Amino acid sequence: MSVFLLDENEISFPDPANADENGLLAVGGDLSPERLELAYRNGIFPWYEKNDPLLWWCPRERFIICPSEIHISRSLKKYMKKHEITFMADRDFRDTMHRCRMKREDKEGTWITDEMEKAYYELWKRDLAMSFEAYIDGSLAGGLYGVRIGKCFFGESMYSEMENGSKLALVMLARLLKIDECIMIDCQFHTEHLERMGGKMISWEEYRELLYKGLDKETGE
């Protein structure tokens, strides 16, 4: 199956169903807020490494967490009882995203380039992205950021500064999203860490149904 070449002057994507078996759909285009918003509304996201061309993905299977199904292990519950856990949304979006980048860059490398940082900050300024951080006994413990459209949250990356930092940020985010009747946290790809916290793999058809339902709630349809 051919990978589509995007035109920088036209904000559009091919049918997500045309992605190849690995989930690669298209190459090229740009990271403008308009293109990024259109991508997420269609279950598509950018993921590429520095010096690589801009790649757009839409995997055939998607890994998600339903906010109401977030799993908190016994050990984490005990930890939460022993400490004062607080959280803050949008404390400093750029700082949160940069911390996510730095925690990975020196170890396994990262897709969070300068270009990506600038692009997602523009989304944040349009209220299409958010950051979320957890504090343990008053100290910054960890955080995450992602795109929020309608009743769907598309998780991008997370970091920890203290033990359980990113886990607590995710737990608190899920609780907040549940209150707001959000349908899913899109984790994009499977990890054992997220599976232990309630993540599950679903088909593209199931994912698309949840996506459309979440976007419908945005407009009240």
N, C-alpha and C positions, 0 to 999 in steps of 0.2 A: 504494500500500500504506500502511495507517495505521501511525502510530507509537504504541506503547503507552504509556499513563500508568501509572506504578508507584505502588503504595500504600506509604506510609512505614511502615505498621504490619504489612506482610506481606513477608517476605524471599523473593521469587520473581522470575523473569524469564520472559518469553514464549519460545517456541521460537526459537533464534538464526536459524533458516531464514527467519523472518519479517522480518528486517531489510530496509530498502529498498535500492535500487540503489547508494546511497552508503555503505551499511553502518550507517545509523542504525537502532537497534532500539527504544529506549525513552527516556522522559524522566521525571525525578522520582526518587522514592525517597530514599535517603540514602547516606552513605559509611561505614556501620558495617562493622566487620571481617567480620561474618557475610555481609553482602551482597557485599562486595568479593571474599571468598573464593569465594562461589557464582558470581560473575560470571566470574572467571578460570578456574574449573573448567569453564565452558561456553563459553570462547573469547570472552568479552565483557569490555569494559573501558570506564571512564569517560573522557571527554575533552570539556572545555568551557572557555570563557573566563570570566574574572571577570564577575560580574553577569548571566551567562547561566544558564538553568535547567540542572540536572544532566542530561547527555546520556550515553547508553550505546550503544556501538558494537560491531558484529560484521561487518567487511567481508567481502564475498564472496570476495575473494582476499586471501591473507595473505603477508606478507614475513617470511621466517625465515632464520636461519643455523644450519646443523647444526654443532655444536661441532667435529666431526672435519674439517669442510670450511672452517674459517676460513682466509682467504687473507692472507698476509703479503707485502707487496710487497718487491722487491729493496732499495729505498731504506730501508724500515723495518728489514729484516734487518741492513743495514749500520749503521744507527743503533743498533740493539740491541747490536751487537758492540762499538761504541765507548763504550757507557755501561753503568753498573751499573743493571739494571732489577730492582726488587723490587715486591712488591705486598702489600696488606693487605685482608682482608675484614672488614666491619663495624667499621671504625675509629671512625666516628661517623656513624650513619645519618642523623640529622637534619642534620648539617653537609653531608654529601654531597648530600642532596636540596635543601637550600637553595642550595648552590653551583650546582646545575643550574638552579634557578629564576633566580638573579641573573644568570647568563651570558646568559639569553634575555630577561629582563624589559625591559631598557632598549633592546633592539634590535628584535626582532620580536614581543615579547609572549610570554606563557606561560600554559599551562593549570595550572601548579603554584601554586595559591592557598594561603592560610593553611589553609583547610579540607582541601585535599589533603595538605598537609604533616602535619597532625595525624592524618589517617586512615591514611596509609601508615606513620607511626611506630607506630600501634597494631598494624598488620599485622606490623611488624618485631618488636615485643614478643612476638608470638605465633609467632615463627619462620617467618613466611610471606613475609617480605621480607628483602632483604639489600643491602648496599652493597659496592662493590669499587673499590679505588683503586690506581693505579700510581705508583711513585716513580722518578725519574731521578736517579742519583747522590745519593740520600738526600733529595731534595726532592719534595714532593707535585706530581705532574705532571697528574693528571686522574683522573676516576672516573665511576662510573655506579651506578644503583640499579635494582631491579626486584623482581618478585614471584617467589618460588621455591616451587613445589608439585610434589611427586613428582619426576619426572625432566624437568620443563619449567621453563625460566626465561623470564619475561615481562619483557622490557626496557622501562623507562619513559623514562629520560633519561640523558644523559651530559654531561660538561663537561671542559674542558681549562684548565689553568693554565700549561702549558708546551707547546712543540711536540711533537706526537704523543701528548700525554697521554691523550686519550680512546681513541685507537687502541690504545695499549699496555694500557689497562685492559680493553678488549674482548678483545684477544688473550689476555691472562692469564686472564681469566674463562673464555673458550672452552676453554683448556687444562685448567683445573680441572674444568669441567663434563664434558669428555671423559673424564677419569680417573674421574669419578663416574658415567659411563655415562648422562649426560643426553642426551635425544633432540633437543631444539631450543632455540634462543633465539628467542622470538617478538619480532620487531621491529615488528609491527603494520602500519606503512606503509613503502612504498618510499622510499629515499633513494639517490642516486648514491654517496655516501660508504660506506654499508653494502653496496651492491652490489659495490663494489670490494673489499670485505673478505670476500666469499663469500656475500653474501645472495642469495636467490632467491625468486621469487614462486611460490606454489602455490595450488591451488584450495581452497575451503572444505572439500570432501570429503577432500582429502589432509591438510589441517590438522587436521580433526576426528579422523582416524585416528591421527595422531601424538599429538594431545592425549590421547586415550583410552589409548593405549599408555603414555604417560608417567605418567598417573594410575594405571593398573593396576600399574606398577612400584612406585608408592608403597606399595601395600598388599600387594605380593608375589603378586598373582594371576597 
